[in-house]
Amino acid sequence: MAESVGHAAHDIWMREALTLARQAAAKGEVPVGAVVVLDGQVIGRGYNRPIGAHDPTAHAEIVAIRDAAAKVANYRVPDATLYVTLEPCVMCVGALMHARISTVVYGATEPKSGAMESTQRAHEHPALNHRITVVSGVMAADCRDLLQQFFRDRRG
């Protein structure tokens, strides 16, 4: 469940992630959006684009992390927070760990492949030397509704 501290700020950034998710949907991609925030500024943006990019790693989180890393000219982005509309998968958790993202705030859970709380807690593996704070459920209904509507529309 979302933390009460900073909840209004979480909503602001999650709305930005939702805007990006809608851009993904408009391009026929699964509507997931992500922003990386550092010192109150968005430094990375991304939305799902594996189909259009012909890249299985082009998840919203990866695209946003790449954008943020390019902006700070470093492959690590310590003290940053990633806001994403859907719980990250294990691949994305790995990227978050390598980028040294401090906090992940996500909206909807992903019961089949979510790797932060739903199927596993990949970021808490004892062999890892970095810890991520997780805030879940921020604007969960909005995030879930966007995904559900996308798949309803695709089924016709």
Phi, psi and chi 1 to 4 in degrees:
 res  aa     phi    psi   chi1   chi2   chi3   chi4
   1 MET       -  149.8 -151.9   37.5  112.9      -
   2 ALA   -66.9  145.0      -      -      -      -
   3 GLU   -70.4  147.9  -65.1  173.5   -8.3      -
   4 SER   -77.6  -29.6   58.9      -      -      -
   5 VAL   -71.6  127.3  176.5      -      -      -
   6 GLY    75.0   14.6      -      -      -      -
   7 HIS   -60.5  -40.5 -171.1   71.0      -      -
   8 ALA   -63.1  -41.5      -      -      -      -
   9 ALA   -65.5  -40.4      -      -      -      -
  10 HIS   -57.9  -42.4  -71.0  -31.1      -      -
  11 ASP   -62.8  -40.6  -73.3   -3.1      -      -
  12 ILE   -58.4  -50.0  -70.1  167.0      -      -
  13 TRP   -71.8  -34.1  -57.6  123.1      -      -
  14 MET   -66.8  -33.9 -169.8   60.8   74.2      -
  15 ARG   -61.6  -38.3  -80.6 -171.5 -166.2   90.8
  16 GLU   -63.7  -41.9  -70.9 -146.6   26.9      -
  17 ALA   -63.5  -39.0      -      -      -      -
  18 LEU   -64.4  -37.6  -83.1  162.2      -      -
  19 THR   -60.6  -42.9  -63.7      -      -      -
  20 LEU   -66.3  -38.4  -69.6  163.3      -      -
  21 ALA   -60.7  -38.9      -      -      -      -
  22 ARG   -64.8  -34.4  -71.6 -176.5 -165.5   95.9
  23 GLN   -64.1  -39.6  -70.3  177.3   23.9      -
  24 ALA   -61.3  -47.2      -      -      -      -
  25 ALA   -58.8  -41.2      -      -      -      -
  26 ALA   -62.1  -22.8      -      -      -      -
  27 LYS  -100.1    9.1  -65.8 -179.3  179.5 -163.7
  28 GLY    81.6   11.3      -      -      -      -
  29 GLU   -95.0  154.3  -57.2  -86.7    4.0      -
  30 VAL   -57.6  127.4  174.5      -      -      -
  31 PRO   -75.3   86.8   27.4  -32.5      -      -
  32 VAL  -126.8  131.6  178.8      -      -      -
  33 GLY  -128.4  154.8      -      -      -      -
  34 ALA  -147.5  145.9      -      -      -      -
  35 VAL  -132.9  145.6  -65.7      -      -      -
  36 VAL  -106.9  126.5  177.8      -      -      -
  37 VAL  -116.8  132.6  176.1      -      -      -
  38 LEU  -137.8  126.9 -178.8   65.3      -      -
  39 ASP    52.4   41.9  -61.9  -32.9      -      -
  40 GLY    75.1   12.6      -      -      -      -
  41 GLN  -126.4  141.4  -57.6  -79.2  -33.3      -
  42 VAL   -76.7  121.2  173.8      -      -      -
  43 ILE  -113.0   -7.0   62.4  164.2      -      -
  44 GLY  -150.4  138.7      -      -      -      -
  45 ARG  -132.7  147.1  -70.5  178.1  170.9   80.2
  46 GLY  -165.0  154.8      -      -      -      -
  47 TYR  -139.3  161.6   56.0   80.5      -      -
  48 ASN   -56.5  132.8  -96.1    8.6      -      -
  49 ARG  -151.3   31.4   41.6 -170.8  -48.4  -96.7
  50 PRO   -63.6  -33.3   16.9  -24.9      -      -
  51 ILE   -70.4  -54.2  -62.0  166.0      -      -
  52 GLY   -66.8  -33.2      -      -      -      -
  53 ALA   -88.0   -7.1      -      -      -      -
  54 HIS    53.3   46.5  -50.5  -69.8      -      -
  55 ASP  -142.8  107.4  179.6   -4.0      -      -
  56 PRO   -64.3  -14.8   22.8  -30.9      -      -
  57 THR   -92.6    0.7   70.0      -      -      -
  58 ALA   -82.5   50.5      -      -      -      -
  59 HIS   -74.6  157.6  -71.6 -166.3      -      -
  60 ALA   -52.6  -43.4      -      -      -      -
  61 GLU   -63.2  -44.5  -59.2   93.3  -38.0      -
  62 ILE   -64.6  -44.6  -56.2  -76.8      -      -
  63 VAL   -61.4  -43.4  174.6      -      -      -
  64 ALA   -66.5  -40.5      -      -      -      -
  65 ILE   -64.7  -42.9  -68.9  167.0      -      -
  66 ARG   -60.7  -42.2  -73.2  176.0  178.4  158.1
  67 ASP   -63.0  -45.7 -171.2   34.6      -      -
  68 ALA   -64.1  -44.9      -      -      -      -
  69 ALA   -61.8  -38.9      -      -      -      -
  70 ALA   -65.2  -39.4      -      -      -      -
  71 LYS   -66.6  -37.5  -75.8 -157.5  176.3   71.5
  72 VAL   -93.2    0.1  -60.5      -      -      -
  73 ALA    54.1   45.5      -      -      -      -
  74 ASN  -156.6  143.3 -165.5  -27.0      -      -
  75 TYR   -77.7   -7.1   72.4  107.4      -      -
  76 ARG  -113.4  142.1  -63.0 -138.5  165.0  128.4
  77 VAL  -131.7   64.7 -166.0      -      -      -
  78 PRO   -64.4  153.7   24.0  -32.0      -      -
  79 ASP    70.6    5.7  -57.6  -40.7      -      -
  80 ALA   -90.6  156.6      -      -      -      -
  81 THR  -118.2  133.0  -60.9      -      -      -
  82 LEU  -103.0  127.7  177.6  113.4      -      -
  83 TYR  -107.2  127.6  -70.9   83.8      -      -
  84 VAL  -141.7  143.8   61.0      -      -      -
  85 THR   -74.9  -18.0   56.9      -      -      -
  86 LEU  -134.0  142.1 -175.4   65.5      -      -
  87 GLU   -51.7  128.8 -179.7 -178.8    2.1      -
  88 PRO   -64.7  149.2  -24.8   35.9      -      -
  89 CYS   -84.0  177.0   70.1      -      -      -
  90 VAL   -64.1  -36.3   70.8      -      -      -
  91 MET   -61.3  -45.5  173.8 -174.6   70.0      -
  92 CYS   -68.8  -36.1  -69.4      -      -      -
  93 VAL   -60.5  -41.9  171.2      -      -      -
  94 GLY   -58.9  -44.6      -      -      -      -
  95 ALA   -64.4  -40.0      -      -      -      -
  96 LEU   -61.9  -39.2  -67.7  161.1      -      -
  97 MET   -65.4  -47.8  -62.7  -61.4  -68.9      -
  98 HIS   -63.8  -34.2  -75.7  -70.9      -      -
  99 ALA   -78.7  -10.0      -      -      -      -
 100 ARG    62.2   34.9  -60.9  -60.8 -167.9  -99.3
 101 ILE   -60.7  134.3  -62.2  -68.8      -      -
 102 SER   -82.5  -40.6  -64.0      -      -      -
 103 THR  -136.4  140.9  -56.2      -      -      -
 104 VAL  -120.2  126.2  171.4      -      -      -
 105 VAL  -116.2  119.6  179.0      -      -      -
 106 TYR  -126.7  160.2   71.4   83.8      -      -
 107 GLY   -90.8  -85.6      -      -      -      -
 108 ALA   -83.2  145.1      -      -      -      -
 109 THR   -77.2  157.6   58.4      -      -      -
 110 GLU  -124.2   89.0 -177.6   20.2  -64.9      -
 111 PRO   -61.4  -23.3   10.0  -15.2      -      -
 112 LYS   -88.7  -36.0  -67.6 -179.2 -178.4  174.8
 113 SER  -137.6    7.8   62.9      -      -      -
 114 GLY   -65.2  127.1      -      -      -      -
 115 ALA  -112.7   16.6      -      -      -      -
 116 MET  -107.4  -30.9  -62.8 -156.2   97.1      -
 117 GLU  -146.2  -32.4  -65.2  178.6  -41.3      -
 118 SER   -73.0  -56.5  -67.9      -      -      -
 119 THR  -103.2  -23.9   66.2      -      -      -
 120 GLN  -165.7  173.9   59.8 -173.1  -59.0      -
 121 ARG  -121.5   67.3  -59.8  178.6   73.6   84.2
 122 ALA   -57.4  -32.5      -      -      -      -
 123 HIS   -72.2   -9.2   62.4  -68.3      -      -
 124 GLU  -104.8   10.5  -67.1  179.8   -7.4      -
 125 HIS   -57.0  131.9 -168.3  -77.5      -      -
 126 PRO   -63.0  -21.2   14.0  -22.4      -      -
 127 ALA   -78.1  -13.9      -      -      -      -
 128 LEU   -80.2  145.1  -61.8  171.5      -      -
 129 ASN  -104.3   14.9   64.8   -8.8      -      -
 130 HIS  -131.9  144.1  175.2   65.7      -      -
 131 ARG  -118.9  141.4  -64.2  -68.8  171.6 -114.8
 132 ILE  -118.1  133.5  -65.0  176.0      -      -
 133 THR   -83.9  134.8  -59.8      -      -      -
 134 VAL  -116.3  131.5  176.8      -      -      -
 135 VAL  -121.9  117.5  179.6      -      -      -
 136 SER  -112.9  159.5   60.3      -      -      -
 137 GLY    83.6   12.3      -      -      -      -
 138 VAL   -74.8  119.3  172.5      -      -      -
 139 MET    52.6   37.3  -62.1 -176.0   66.4      -
 140 ALA   -56.2  -42.1      -      -      -      -
 141 ALA   -63.9  -42.4      -      -      -      -
 142 ASP   -63.1  -44.8  -64.4  -71.5      -      -
 143 CYS   -64.1  -46.2  -63.2      -      -      -
 144 ARG   -64.4  -44.1 -176.3  177.9   53.1 -107.6
 145 ASP   -60.7  -40.4  -68.9  -11.1      -      -
 146 LEU   -61.5  -45.7  179.6   61.2      -      -
 147 LEU   -63.7  -47.0  -75.1  157.3      -      -
 148 GLN   -62.6  -41.3  -71.5  174.5  -17.6      -
 149 GLN   -64.2  -40.7 -172.8   60.6   51.8      -
 150 PHE   -57.5  -48.4  174.3   80.9      -      -
 151 PHE   -72.6  -32.8  -72.5  111.8      -      -
 152 ARG   -61.4  -45.7  -92.5 -165.7  -59.2  -87.6
 153 ASP   -63.1  -37.5  -68.3  -13.2      -      -
 154 ARG   -68.9  -34.3  -74.1 -173.6   63.4  112.3
 155 ARG   -74.5  -17.4  -73.7 -169.4  -66.9  -90.4
 156 GLY    80.3      -      -      -      -      -
